[in-house]
């Protein structure tokens, strides 16, 4: 198992990283906590999503530790209208073998640190309300409850609520 004190690097994802990114994402599906996808996705189906991530505006980062991708974080455009350009959705996924080892914290901290240079003033998280680990992680970094959408998803015949959390980023 991973030691949280081991060296790591965070870098912009490359095309050759996409299979590992997809594997980490797909591994999260069975738990019904982190995604509304109910079946595994393919690398091919995620290519357009990957291509939308532009390093200087909407990056997709991978965190490497022990020679493998231990997790990833992405910033995605919110709502698609110009007035919202400074607001993004933050997504963080951690490889099952690295969960509980501080990888998520490293990725959230990095996203917050990078936000001003990307002209981002607001980070949003859309998290299932029953996903306590993700909500705890984001709240640790000052994300606050900004909204609640009751019973908007159905996972395995169970209606689920969506929590919207947000954090304002102050310019340096």
ROBA-676456 format. One line per 3 residues: number of its first residue (from 0); their letters; for each residue x negated, y negated, z of N, C-alpha, C. Coordinates in Angstrom, 3 decimals, decimal comma, padded with zeros to 6 digits. Layout:
% ROBA-676456
NUM = A = X/Y/Z/X/Y/Z/X/Y/Z ~ ...
This chain:
% ROBA-676456
0 = XXX = -000,830/001,183/000,000/000,000/000,000/000,000/-000,876/-001,248/000,000 ~ -000,307/-002,304/-000,506/-001,026/-003,558/-000,666/-001,298/-004,238/000,668 ~ -002,458/-004,858/000,764/-002,834/-005,684/001,900/-002,523/-007,133/001,512
3 = XXX = -001,702/-007,854/002,299/-001,326/-009,215/001,932/-002,502/-010,187/001,882 ~ -003,646/-009,802/002,432/-004,811/-010,671/002,438/-005,742/-010,411/001,261 ~ -005,409/-009,474/000,416/-006,236/-009,203/-000,755/-006,191/-010,389/-001,710
6 = XXX = -007,264/-010,584/-002,466/-007,271/-011,671/-003,448/-006,186/-011,459/-004,499 ~ -005,696/-012,565/-005,012/-004,677/-012,518/-006,057/-004,873/-013,712/-006,976 ~ -004,289/-013,631/-008,154/-004,264/-014,761/-009,076/-002,844/-014,910/-009,602
9 = XXX = -002,490/-016,142/-009,866/-001,214/-016,449/-010,509/-001,554/-017,137/-011,817 ~ -000,979/-016,615/-012,888/-001,272/-017,190/-014,204/-000,032/-017,135/-015,086 ~ -000,096/-017,865/-016,169/000,985/-017,861/-017,148/001,080/-016,461/-017,754
12 = XXX = 002,301/-015,963/-017,843/002,513/-014,631/-018,430/002,141/-014,645/-019,911 ~ 001,564/-013,546/-020,336/001,206/-013,351/-021,746/002,123/-012,294/-022,340 ~ 002,185/-012,262/-023,632/003,047/-011,306/-024,324/002,802/-009,873/-023,835
15 = XXX = 001,556/-009,532/-023,619/001,247/-008,170/-023,190/001,697/-007,873/-021,751 ~ 002,094/-008,909/-021,008/002,619/-008,726/-019,656/004,107/-008,376/-019,646 ~ 004,790/-008,602/-020,764/006,241/-008,436/-020,790/006,699/-007,036/-020,374
18 = XXX = 006,062/-005,951/-020,804/006,527/-004,632/-020,332/006,493/-004,493/-018,802 ~ 005,456/-005,006/-018,148/005,382/-004,924/-016,686/006,445/-005,814/-016,042 ~ 006,691/-006,970/-016,618/007,735/-007,877/-016,118/009,090/-007,173/-016,187
21 = XXX = 009,360/-006,536/-017,309/010,623/-005,818/-017,493/010,717/-004,639/-016,524 ~ 009,626/-003,921/-016,322/009,637/-002,797/-015,377/009,991/-003,263/-013,964 ~ 009,400/-004,373/-013,528/009,691/-004,907/-012,193/011,161/-005,315/-012,108
24 = XXX = 011,655/-005,967/-013,150/013,056/-006,380/-013,185/013,975/-005,158/-013,127 ~ 013,702/-004,183/-013,970/014,549/-002,984/-014,011/014,545/-002,227/-012,687 ~ 013,426/-002,242/-011,987/013,351/-001,557/-010,697/014,266/-002,205/-009,655
27 = XXX = 014,627/-003,467/-009,879/015,499/-004,167/-008,929/016,982/-003,858/-009,151 ~ 017,334/-003,317/-010,305/018,747/-003,130/-010,650/019,475/-002,156/-009,720 ~ 018,933/-000,991/-009,406/019,698/-000,039/-008,577/020,105/-000,553/-007,198
30 = XXX = 019,342/-001,443/-006,611/019,661/-001,950/-005,269/020,879/-002,872/-005,264 ~ 021,237/-003,391/-006,446/022,414/-004,281/-006,565/022,289/-005,519/-005,679 ~ 021,063/-006,019/-005,536/020,824/-007,221/-004,748/020,364/-008,409/-005,578
33 = XXX = 019,539/-008,160/-006,588/018,807/-009,252/-007,226/019,290/-009,644/-008,612 ~ 020,091/-008,841/-009,255/020,503/-009,160/-010,615/021,919/-008,653/-010,861 ~ 022,593/-009,324/-011,770/023,934/-008,886/-012,166/023,877/-007,866/-013,293
36 = XXX = 022,684/-007,593/-013,804/022,563/-006,493/-014,764/022,820/-005,190/-014,018 ~ 023,531/-004,292/-014,670/023,854/-003,014/-014,032/023,147/-001,837/-014,689 ~ 022,537/-002,086/-015,843/021,770/-001,067/-016,568/020,406/-001,651/-016,917
39 = XXX = 019,388/-000,818/-017,044/018,062/-001,327/-017,408/018,092/-002,082/-018,740 ~ 017,231/-003,088/-018,816/017,068/-003,858/-020,043/015,824/-003,351/-020,764 ~ 015,704/-003,683/-022,031/014,540/-003,282/-022,815/013,595/-004,464/-022,995
42 = XXX = 012,365/-004,152/-023,295/011,398/-005,198/-023,608/011,918/-006,022/-024,784 ~ 012,447/-005,364/-025,784/012,944/-006,062/-026,971/014,087/-007,012/-026,607 ~ 014,971/-006,586/-025,717/016,101/-007,441/-025,349/015,666/-008,648/-024,523
45 = XXX = 014,492/-008,609/-023,933/013,994/-009,718/-023,118/013,022/-010,626/-023,877 ~ 012,773/-010,329/-025,142/011,810/-011,127/-025,905/012,253/-012,587/-026,049 ~ 013,501/-012,830/-026,405/013,974/-014,213/-026,562/013,858/-014,975/-025,238
48 = XXX = 014,218/-014,315/-024,128/014,074/-014,912/-022,801/012,617/-015,269/-022,541 ~ 011,716/-014,349/-022,844/010,285/-014,578/-022,661/009,838/-015,791/-023,475 ~ 010,288/-015,849/-024,725/009,879/-016,933/-025,626/010,387/-018,297/-025,182
51 = XXX = 011,473/-018,335/-024,408/012,011/-019,609/-023,900/011,105/-020,232/-022,835 ~ 010,220/-019,453/-022,286/009,340/-019,958/-021,233/008,123/-020,635/-021,854 ~ 008,104/-021,946/-021,702/007,039/-022,778/-022,255/006,147/-023,209/-021,091
54 = XXX = 004,853/-022,913/-021,142/003,984/-023,150/-019,986/004,023/-024,560/-019,399 ~ 004,172/-025,584/-020,226/004,112/-026,943/-019,699/005,480/-027,512/-019,300 ~ 006,555/-026,712/-019,421/007,889/-027,176/-019,037/008,669/-026,129/-018,242
57 = XXX = 008,710/-024,908/-018,741/009,488/-023,826/-018,128/008,629/-022,562/-018,077 ~ 007,646/-022,561/-017,194/006,702/-021,438/-017,174/007,280/-020,135/-016,626 ~ 006,632/-019,085/-017,033/006,832/-017,743/-016,482/005,460/-017,337/-015,966
60 = XXX = 005,366/-017,118/-014,659/004,095/-016,788/-014,032/004,079/-015,335/-013,593 ~ 002,914/-014,742/-013,632/002,711/-013,412/-013,062/001,663/-013,520/-011,960 ~ 001,871/-012,749/-010,908/000,906/-012,684/-009,823/000,215/-011,333/-009,917
63 = XXX = -001,094/-011,394/-010,084/-001,915/-010,190/-010,187/-002,564/-009,910/-008,841 ~ -002,503/-008,660/-008,441/-003,219/-008,211/-007,251/-003,584/-006,753/-007,474 ~ -004,776/-006,400/-007,082/-005,260/-005,019/-007,218/-005,159/-004,511/-008,662
66 = XXX = -005,392/-005,409/-009,616/-005,426/-005,003/-011,018/-004,078/-004,776/-011,668 ~ -002,992/-005,173/-011,000/-001,681/-005,018/-011,626/-000,800/-006,217/-011,309 ~ 000,275/-006,345/-012,056/001,237/-007,414/-011,804/002,085/-006,995/-010,603
69 = XXX = 001,940/-007,762/-009,518/002,649/-007,467/-008,276/003,987/-008,196/-008,205 ~ 004,158/-009,209/-009,030/005,405/-009,957/-009,048/005,364/-011,026/-010,103 ~ 006,516/-011,634/-010,318/006,588/-012,720/-011,296/007,638/-013,732/-010,868
72 = XXX = 007,479/-014,940/-011,384/008,434/-016,020/-011,125/008,657/-016,774/-012,423 ~ 009,888/-017,226/-012,607/010,195/-018,002/-013,805/010,992/-019,234/-013,438 ~ 010,822/-020,254/-014,250/011,630/-021,454/-014,172/012,431/-021,526/-015,461
75 = XXX = 013,737/-021,627/-015,316/014,611/-021,666/-016,480/015,441/-022,938/-016,477 ~ 015,720/-023,419/-017,668/016,538/-024,608/-017,831/017,901/-024,405/-017,181 ~ 018,349/-025,439/-016,494/019,663/-025,430/-015,871/020,632/-026,210/-016,749
78 = XXX = 021,665/-025,578/-017,160/022,825/-026,163/-017,835/022,579/-026,668/-019,248 ~ 021,349/-026,879/-019,673/021,056/-027,186/-021,073/021,401/-028,573/-021,569 ~ 021,645/-029,527/-020,696/021,919/-030,903/-021,100/020,753/-031,785/-020,635
81 = XXX = 020,409/-032,828/-021,402/019,224/-033,640/-021,086/019,204/-034,235/-019,678 ~ 020,344/-034,606/-019,151/020,354/-035,215/-017,820/019,881/-034,248/-016,734 ~ 019,885/-032,962/-017,032/019,460/-031,946/-016,066/018,016/-031,475/-016,291
84 = XXX = 017,249/-032,161/-017,130/015,901/-031,694/-017,457/015,009/-031,503/-016,243 ~ 015,236/-032,256/-015,179/014,404/-032,142/-013,982/014,873/-031,082/-013,001 ~ 015,898/-030,328/-013,382/016,456/-029,284/-012,525/016,263/-027,933/-013,194
87 = XXX = 015,778/-026,967/-012,440/015,541/-025,635/-012,995/016,025/-024,558/-012,039 ~ 016,271/-023,393/-012,611/016,578/-022,210/-011,815/015,286/-021,439/-011,589 ~ 015,005/-021,141/-010,341/013,835/-020,353/-009,963/014,259/-018,908/-009,775
90 = XXX = 013,556/-017,995/-010,422/013,764/-016,562/-010,221/012,442/-015,947/-009,790 ~ 012,509/-015,053/-008,821/011,313/-014,369/-008,316/011,637/-012,890/-008,188 ~ 010,770/-012,068/-008,735/010,914/-010,608/-008,628/009,570/-010,029/-008,214
93 = XXX = 009,615/-009,065/-007,289/008,402/-008,459/-006,747/008,444/-006,953/-006,978 ~ 007,330/-006,419/-007,439/007,175/-004,978/-007,640/007,526/-004,259/-006,335 ~ 008,238/-003,151/-006,431/008,674/-002,418/-005,236/007,528/-002,103/-004,284
96 = XXX = 006,354/-001,759/-004,810/005,220/-001,414/-003,960/004,657/-002,604/-003,191 ~ 005,037/-003,812/-003,584/004,482/-005,022/-002,975/005,514/-005,807/-002,161 ~ 006,724/-005,314/-002,067/007,747/-006,030/-001,309/007,390/-006,042/000,170
99 = XXX = 007,684/-007,169/000,797/007,361/-007,331/002,211/005,899/-007,622/002,475 ~ 005,143/-007,924/001,434/003,704/-008,164/001,575/003,316/-009,616/001,315 ~ 004,295/-010,501/001,209/003,990/-011,918/001,011/003,901/-012,362/-000,438
102 = XXX = 004,142/-011,467/-001,371/004,047/-011,815/-002,796/005,127/-012,837/-003,161 ~ 006,353/-012,610/-002,710/007,431/-013,557/-002,984/007,098/-014,942/-002,436 ~ 006,561/-014,995/-001,236/006,178/-016,283/-000,639/005,113/-016,984/-001,465
105 = XXX = 004,145/-016,228/-001,925/003,092/-016,833/-002,751/003,677/-017,424/-004,037 ~ 004,616/-016,709/-004,638/005,211/-017,180/-005,889/006,112/-018,400/-005,659 ~ 006,922/-018,389/-004,621/007,782/-019,546/-004,340/006,923/-020,762/-004,000
108 = XXX = 005,916/-020,578/-003,169/005,020/-021,670/-002,812/004,358/-022,257/-004,057 ~ 003,912/-021,400/-004,951/003,259/-021,851/-006,181/004,230/-022,644/-007,055 ~ 005,456/-022,172/-007,180/006,460/-022,878/-007,992/006,715/-024,269/-007,420
111 = XXX = 006,831/-024,367/-006,113/007,053/-025,666/-005,466/005,868/-026,589/-005,718 ~ 004,674/-026,040/-005,590/003,451/-026,813/-005,796/003,336/-027,316/-007,237 ~ 003,737/-026,500/-008,192/003,605/-026,854/-009,605/004,724/-027,771/-010,112
114 = XXX = 005,851/-027,802/-009,417/007,031/-028,525/-009,905/006,762/-029,986/-010,284 ~ 006,089/-030,781/-009,473/005,894/-032,187/-009,866/005,161/-032,352/-011,203 ~ 004,152/-031,537/-011,443/003,410/-031,656/-012,705/004,242/-031,213/-013,904
117 = XXX = 005,333/-030,507/-013,649/006,246/-030,063/-014,712/007,460/-030,994/-014,822 ~ 007,425/-032,106/-014,072/008,517/-033,094/-014,067/009,819/-032,489/-013,550 ~ 009,680/-031,617/-012,564/010,838/-030,967/-011,949/011,056/-031,587/-010,579
120 = XXX = 012,287/-032,009/-010,315/012,622/-032,595/-009,021/013,602/-031,743/-008,223 ~ 014,191/-030,724/-008,865/015,145/-029,882/-008,153/014,971/-028,428/-008,559 ~ 014,808/-027,568/-007,565/014,767/-026,123/-007,773/016,072/-025,530/-007,258
123 = XXX = 016,665/-024,663/-008,050/017,888/-023,973/-007,666/017,649/-022,478/-007,617 ~ 018,339/-021,831/-006,721/018,362/-020,378/-006,675/019,802/-019,911/-006,714 ~ 020,093/-018,985/-007,579/021,415/-018,358/-007,651/021,224/-016,940/-007,125
126 = XXX = 021,715/-016,685/-005,929/021,388/-015,462/-005,203/022,677/-014,815/-004,706 ~ 022,814/-013,509/-004,909/023,962/-012,831/-004,317/023,960/-013,103/-002,814 ~ 025,132/-013,410/-002,277/025,238/-013,764/-000,866/024,854/-012,615/000,063
129 = XXX = 024,889/-011,371/-000,449/024,488/-010,231/000,380/022,990/-009,912/000,265 ~ 022,260/-010,730/-000,499/020,823/-010,523/-000,675/020,060/-011,292/000,409 ~ 020,125/-010,767/001,618/019,492/-011,427/002,757/017,993/-011,651/002,585
132 = XXX = 017,213/-010,684/002,049/015,774/-010,938/001,914/015,460/-012,146/001,028 ~ 016,157/-012,284/-000,100/015,887/-013,418/-000,993/016,338/-014,737/-000,379 ~ 017,486/-014,728/000,263/017,954/-015,956/000,904/017,009/-016,370/002,035
135 = XXX = 016,539/-015,410/002,808/015,598/-015,708/003,891/014,298/-016,290/003,316 ~ 013,820/-015,711/002,222/012,598/-016,210/001,582/012,773/-017,663/001,153 ~ 013,832/-017,960/000,440/014,024/-019,320/-000,055/014,259/-020,310/001,081
138 = XXX = 015,020/-019,917/002,072/015,260/-020,818/003,212/013,966/-021,111/003,974 ~ 013,052/-020,152/003,998/011,753/-020,360/004,639/011,016/-021,538/004,003 ~ 011,278/-021,787/002,724/010,625/-022,878/002,003/011,505/-024,125/001,896
141 = XXX = 012,551/-024,181/002,708/013,366/-025,384/002,765/014,531/-025,447/001,804 ~ 014,825/-024,351/001,126/016,029/-024,332/000,292/017,243/-024,366/001,218 ~ 018,227/-025,145/000,802/019,444/-025,304/001,597/020,636/-024,752/000,830
144 = XXX = 021,687/-024,438/001,556/022,926/-023,970/000,926/023,593/-025,140/000,216 ~ 023,781/-024,996/-001,088/024,400/-026,055/-001,883/025,726/-025,618/-002,488 ~ 026,009/-024,348/-002,465/027,274/-023,910/-003,027/027,537/-022,445/-002,759
147 = XXX = 028,798/-022,066/-002,948/029,209/-020,682/-002,727/030,317/-020,370/-003,737 ~ 030,091/-019,363/-004,537/031,090/-018,924/-005,510/031,610/-017,563/-005,062 ~ 032,817/-017,541/-004,514/033,337/-016,284/-003,968/033,764/-015,301/-005,046
150 = XXX = 033,400/-014,048/-004,846/033,882/-012,913/-005,641/033,745/-013,117/-007,152 ~ 032,597/-013,630/-007,578/032,409/-013,892/-009,005/031,746/-012,744/-009,754 ~ 031,246/-011,754/-009,044/030,604/-010,605/-009,677/031,195/-009,318/-009,105
153 = XXX = 031,215/-008,307/-009,943/031,647/-006,985/-009,488/030,517/-006,008/-009,757 ~ 030,012/-005,434/-008,677/028,933/-004,451/-008,750/029,437/-003,159/-008,130 ~ 029,516/-002,127/-008,928/029,993/-000,832/-008,439/031,345/-000,961/-007,739
156 = XXX = 032,243/-001,666/-008,379/033,617/-001,878/-007,883/033,698/-002,712/-006,608 ~ 032,629/-003,398/-006,252/032,623/-004,274/-005,079/032,477/-005,713/-005,567 ~ 033,419/-006,569/-005,157/033,323/-007,980/-005,507/032,229/-008,636/-004,666
159 = XXX = 031,396/-009,425/-005,329/030,263/-010,054/-004,648/030,311/-011,566/-004,816 ~ 029,831/-012,249/-003,784/029,764/-013,707/-003,784/028,384/-014,140/-004,272 ~ 028,333/-015,350/-004,826/027,071/-015,928/-005,267/026,773/-017,154/-004,426
162 = XXX = 025,607/-017,169/-003,820/025,146/-018,341/-003,072/024,291/-019,186/-004,006 ~ 024,477/-020,478/-003,921/023,625/-021,417/-004,660/022,821/-022,164/-003,621 ~ 021,508/-022,048/-003,723/020,614/-022,756/-002,809/019,756/-023,703/-003,623
165 = XXX = 019,348/-024,789/-002,992/018,571/-025,770/-003,720/017,523/-026,442/-002,843 ~ 016,551/-027,011/-003,528/015,483/-027,741/-002,843/015,074/-028,916/-003,719 ~ 015,056/-030,092/-003,127/014,543/-031,272/-003,803/013,031/-031,292/-003,673
168 = XXX = 012,361/-031,643/-004,742/010,907/-031,722/-004,766/010,522/-033,198/-004,819 ~ 009,747/-033,619/-003,865/009,309/-034,999/-003,845/008,042/-035,149/-004,676 ~ 007,991/-036,203/-005,463/006,797/-036,462/-006,280/005,633/-036,804/-005,376
171 = X = 004,466/-036,405/-005,834/003,255/-036,671/-005,044/002,713/-038,043/-005,350
